[in-house]
Amino acid sequence: MEHPVQWEVEALEPDELQRLVLAAVDPYIDRDVLAHQIAREDEQRRALERFAGRWGTRTEEP
């Protein structure tokens, strides 16, 4: 987009709104940082799933 444009959000189809937002934001995304953050979130999700899988099971006290 060369010049700012204004729309009523309700006037845009969801797919078009998504395309416009992604096109505006994409140049500012640092792909290395994004990949690192996604990897961290995946590991945290797996840790929570392991924890939840053990929830309610009896463990020995230290």
C-alpha positions as semicolon CSV with decimal commas, in nm:
position;residue;x (nm);y (nm);z (nm)
1;M;0,000;0,000;0,000
2;E;0,150;0,328;-0,108
3;H;-0,105;0,557;0,055
4;P;-0,306;0,499;0,370
5;V;-0,650;0,367;0,293
6;Q;-0,948;0,351;0,525
7;W;-1,229;0,096;0,518
8;E;-1,513;-0,002;0,741
9;V;-1,396;-0,339;0,871
10;E;-1,744;-0,482;0,836
11;A;-1,736;-0,400;0,462
12;L;-1,446;-0,638;0,400
13;E;-1,471;-1,011;0,361
14;P;-1,275;-1,192;0,635
15;D;-1,030;-1,340;0,382
16;E;-0,961;-0,997;0,233
17;L;-0,913;-0,841;0,577
18;Q;-0,669;-1,118;0,670
19;R;-0,478;-1,068;0,344
20;L;-0,451;-0,692;0,400
21;V;-0,335;-0,727;0,760
22;L;-0,078;-0,994;0,676
23;A;0,053;-0,790;0,382
24;A;0,097;-0,487;0,609
25;V;0,265;-0,677;0,893
26;D;0,474;-0,933;0,705
27;P;0,769;-0,704;0,617
28;Y;0,827;-0,638;0,987
29;I;0,842;-1,002;1,101
30;D;1,186;-1,130;1,198
31;R;1,162;-1,492;1,084
32;D;1,447;-1,611;1,308
33;V;1,286;-1,463;1,619
34;L;0,947;-1,603;1,518
35;A;1,090;-1,953;1,462
36;H;1,265;-1,942;1,801
37;Q;0,947;-1,831;1,977
38;I;0,739;-2,101;1,808
39;A;0,993;-2,363;1,916
40;R;0,976;-2,234;2,277
41;E;0,596;-2,245;2,273
42;D;0,600;-2,599;2,134
43;E;0,832;-2,715;2,414
44;Q;0,619;-2,543;2,678
45;R;0,307;-2,706;2,532
46;R;0,472;-3,050;2,546
47;A;0,580;-2,988;2,907
48;L;0,225;-2,891;3,003
49;E;0,085;-3,197;2,826
50;R;0,329;-3,422;3,018
51;F;0,231;-3,252;3,343
52;A;-0,142;-3,281;3,267
53;G;-0,095;-3,646;3,172
54;R;0,045;-3,716;3,519
55;W;-0,217;-3,507;3,701
56;G;-0,394;-3,710;3,961
57;T;-0,145;-3,995;3,957
58;R;0,023;-4,084;4,279
59;T;0,393;-4,007;4,300
60;E;0,639;-4,092;4,570
61;E;0,731;-3,813;4,806
62;P;1,095;-3,696;4,792
